[in-house]
Amino acid sequence: MSRVRLPAKNPAHEIIVGSDHACGYFIQIFNGVDEEGEDVLLLDQDSLLGGLTRESLINHIDEYVEDSDIKESVCYAIRMNLQILEGRYNV
């Protein structure tokens, strides 16, 4: 599994996008923690079980991720159906 944290438009969000041999592409958007200290998931989708397509993943990225070089690089990898590589992008 490879994953990368992307810069969020909303500072309360933490956005993780990645790829995995078992579930394909995935996106997780965390929105802080609840009163019990548990992460609050705003969005958790993958290609295998969640029906996430490359197009819908790019749409989520456009909606939630701040414009940056890393956003463009990750979207390019997705459009080209490449693995998102950990450590390849600078945040």
N, C-alpha and C positions, 0 to 999 in steps of 0.2 A: 504494500500500500504506500502510495505517495500522497502527500497533502501539503497545502500551502495556505497560510493565513493571508487574507486580502484586506486592504484598508477600507473600512466601512464609512459610508456617508454619515451614518448615525454613530456617534462615539460610544453609545451604550451597546452596540452590536459587536460581536466577534464573528467573523466569517471565515469558514474553513471550506476549501474546495479541493477535491483530489480525485484520484483514480485508483482502482483496486482490481486485481484480476478476477475476483469473485463477483463483486457488485457493480463493476464499471465505474462510471463517473458518479460523484456524490457531492452534495452541498449541505452544510450545516450552518445555520445562523442562530447564534446564542444571543439572548436578550437579558443579560445579567443573571442574577440568582434570586430564588424565592426566599421567603422568610425562614425556611429550613436550611438554607445554604446550598440548595440544589440548583444546577444550571437550568435555565428556562430556555427551551428550544422553540424558536420562532418558526424554523423550517428545518426539516431533516428528510432529504430525498436522495434516492440513488436510482441508477439505471435499471437494475435487476428487479427490485421489489416495489420501487416507488414510481416507476414509469417515467423517470427523468430522461428526456432526450437532450441531445447536444444543443438544440435550439432553445429549449426551455431553460437549460442551465445558463446559457448566455443571456437570456432574458432576465433571469434572477440576478445574475452578476451586474447587468446594466442597471437594474432597479436598486440594488443595495450597496454596490461597491463604488467607492470614490474613483474618479478618473485618474489613472496613473499608468506608468510604463508596465508595472506588474500586471495590471488588469488587462492591458492590451496583449501582453505575452501569454497569459493564461487563456484568454479568449482565442488567440491564434492557435494554441495547442489543441483546444477543444474543437475548433473548426476543422483542423487538419486530422482530427481523430488520433492525436498523439497522447502519450501518457503525460500527466502533469508531474513534473519532477521536483521533488523536495530539494531545497537548497539551491535551486537554479535561479530563483528570483530574489531580488533584494527588496525588502519592505522598508 
